[in-house]
Amino acid sequence: MEIRNIAIIAHVDHGKTTLTDALLRQADMVKDGASMDSNDLEKERGITIYSKNTSLLYKDSKINIVDTPGHADFSSEVERILRSIDSVLLLVDAQEGPMPQTKFVLKKSLELNLKPIVVINKIDKPAARPEAVHDMVLELFMDLGASNEQLDFKTIYAISKEGIAKKNLNDNSQDLSPLLDLILEEVAPASKAKDSKEPLRMQPFNLAYDSYVGRLAIGRIYEGQIKAGMNVIVKKNKDEARSGKISKLYTFYGSERKEVEQASAGDIVMIAGLPDIYIGETICENKEQEVLPAISIDEPTISVNLMVNSSPFAGREGKHVTSSKIKDRLLRELEVNVGLKINFDNPDSGYKIYGRGELHIAVLLENMRRENFEMQVSQPKVIFKEEDGISKEPFEEVIVDVPAEMAGTVIEKISKRKGRLLNMKSEESRQRLSFEIPTRGLLGYRGEFVVDTRGEGILTSRVIGFKEQVGEIAKHEYGSMISMENGKALAFALWNLEARGRIYINPTTEVYSGMIIGNVSKGSDMWVNPIKGKKLTNVRASSADEAIILTPATEITLERGLEIMKEDEFLEITPISIRLRKEYLTQTEKAKKEKGLS
């Protein structure tokens, strides 16, 4: 049976997982209603966070498919996967056209000499413009330096959610057969007959963990055959080698993994039995074999300190609250999350977590709180590095789609944050703006962007590398409204405080001294009493029967908390609550620390 290996790549929300699900349904490889996005967070957010492997059988061929994440924070997964497949399906939204992540994944594909198949998806949208988007994709190929062969890409038009694909817009297709036929025509078989007769060489491109069999490695067999129970050599480079044994071997069948006894060159498999295996290492039969080219992983761009929760409410809502429990959980995360780095050197001041972006770190924190962990984190900070005596910081490419009348406000705000306008295109009543901005300038802006564009704007970004550090970045800083008392917040007190800024809590919420209950528009911190009630007397006053109508509170979510918190604040994270607090919980304590007193 011939094997084809492909990955589906695209910008976030352009339909990768929907298309993968539809392909599996057509091949009768999954039950109706099943989805590749099986993680709870993925279902809730509607995005792919972790890459997934699957396969389907079509016309006596096996097609291995890797469904990749679309969000820029998880782009390190996409890079690794592209090294292990033979072609890609590049999905582009028929209305939005190419977006930042489209450019990133296409660039990586072209550099690896892959010839993409372009799928213009969602052609059923009322504002779809497939012909114009096709021209935009062609222009992007040329901008990225595609070869003549790559420029001669094949295009399919699709409606993923209905399971329909067409070679031409006017074709009367009822299923995805045109796409599957094109994959068999355009993607070369993954191996030749002689490859299976060579000694084994396999390279993992992803890791997983199973509580029964331990660490799992997912990789492609480039040469030879692999068998369960087989003794192997693992080589990091030509000088470092260690021995191991394959205890379990799995292939992918639909959305499930299937245990097998052996697999041959060209296939993508999952193996168990090598507890210290790492991405990019070469699994082979003898020490004399050459290692496969290394797989590089993107370096982190931001960091946070993760600490034991030390607030007055610590231990009330979580089950795992100690430093040792948190450390064990983070060590397990490092088993599979290779884009993450953690420094365990100073447990007293917290574990320093380095990630690819706010969402990358937020997903880890959200998973931990769902596992009954309690913790607190510091403000996210960008990572600076020195090169040739020059201090450098991460920069991002930002693409903004906004109504034309709001473009001026966005340009002004991003320019103040050291963003540089690269391009501006008018598309009917909307403007598409391209910027280059330091990550430091983008931190804390997304919430402001939503308000400025009244929810009608779309902002997407991707890290483009480290560049020379810019100077101070002017941001509109809100002050914090801090509780000076312990107790339950009262509606009367919150009603009086509303005029000073935005409130984060509802009446009857339990608060403690040092907890942040809102922001202050004027920019300086303000200590307030949210439990103060209305004084009652036996004298009738004109305001006695005044109705108290509160504006709905602004909920503090994980991402919003990471975005708005300041340097002297912590985000308290428990299975039930997310609270902002000051590092020092009373004005006296803060004053003592500022004066150097204990």
Secondary structure as GFF3:
##gff-version 3
##sequence-region A 1 598
A	DSSP	beta_strand	2	10	.	.	.	ID=ss1
A	DSSP	alpha_helix	16	26	.	.	.	ID=ss2
A	DSSP	alpha_helix	40	45	.	.	.	ID=ss3
A	DSSP	beta_strand	52	58	.	.	.	ID=ss4
A	DSSP	beta_strand	61	67	.	.	.	ID=ss5
A	DSSP	three_ten_helix	72	74	.	.	.	ID=ss6
A	DSSP	alpha_helix	75	82	.	.	.	ID=ss7
A	DSSP	beta_strand	87	93	.	.	.	ID=ss8
A	DSSP	alpha_helix	100	111	.	.	.	ID=ss9
A	DSSP	beta_strand	117	121	.	.	.	ID=ss10
A	DSSP	alpha_helix	130	143	.	.	.	ID=ss11
A	DSSP	alpha_helix	148	151	.	.	.	ID=ss12
A	DSSP	beta_strand	155	159	.	.	.	ID=ss13
A	DSSP	three_ten_helix	160	162	.	.	.	ID=ss14
A	DSSP	beta_strand	164	166	.	.	.	ID=ss15
A	DSSP	alpha_helix	177	186	.	.	.	ID=ss16
A	DSSP	three_ten_helix	193	197	.	.	.	ID=ss17
A	DSSP	beta_strand	201	210	.	.	.	ID=ss18
A	DSSP	beta_strand	214	223	.	.	.	ID=ss19
A	DSSP	beta_strand	225	227	.	.	.	ID=ss20
A	DSSP	beta_strand	231	235	.	.	.	ID=ss21
A	DSSP	beta_strand	241	245	.	.	.	ID=ss22
A	DSSP	beta_strand	248	253	.	.	.	ID=ss23
A	DSSP	beta_strand	256	259	.	.	.	ID=ss24
A	DSSP	beta_strand	262	264	.	.	.	ID=ss25
A	DSSP	beta_strand	268	272	.	.	.	ID=ss26
A	DSSP	beta_strand	282	284	.	.	.	ID=ss27
A	DSSP	beta_strand	302	307	.	.	.	ID=ss28
A	DSSP	alpha_helix	323	336	.	.	.	ID=ss29
A	DSSP	beta_strand	341	343	.	.	.	ID=ss30
A	DSSP	beta_strand	351	355	.	.	.	ID=ss31
A	DSSP	alpha_helix	358	370	.	.	.	ID=ss32
A	DSSP	beta_strand	375	377	.	.	.	ID=ss33
A	DSSP	beta_strand	381	382	.	.	.	ID=ss34
A	DSSP	beta_strand	385	387	.	.	.	ID=ss35
A	DSSP	beta_strand	390	403	.	.	.	ID=ss36
A	DSSP	three_ten_helix	404	406	.	.	.	ID=ss37
A	DSSP	alpha_helix	407	416	.	.	.	ID=ss38
A	DSSP	beta_strand	420	427	.	.	.	ID=ss39
A	DSSP	beta_strand	430	438	.	.	.	ID=ss40
A	DSSP	alpha_helix	439	442	.	.	.	ID=ss41
A	DSSP	alpha_helix	446	452	.	.	.	ID=ss42
A	DSSP	beta_strand	458	468	.	.	.	ID=ss43
A	DSSP	beta_strand	479	483	.	.	.	ID=ss44
A	DSSP	beta_strand	487	488	.	.	.	ID=ss45
A	DSSP	alpha_helix	491	497	.	.	.	ID=ss46
A	DSSP	three_ten_helix	498	500	.	.	.	ID=ss47
A	DSSP	beta_strand	510	511	.	.	.	ID=ss48
A	DSSP	beta_strand	515	520	.	.	.	ID=ss49
A	DSSP	beta_strand	526	528	.	.	.	ID=ss50
A	DSSP	alpha_helix	558	564	.	.	.	ID=ss51
A	DSSP	beta_strand	569	573	.	.	.	ID=ss52
A	DSSP	beta_strand	578	582	.	.	.	ID=ss53
A	DSSP	alpha_helix	587	594	.	.	.	ID=ss54
###
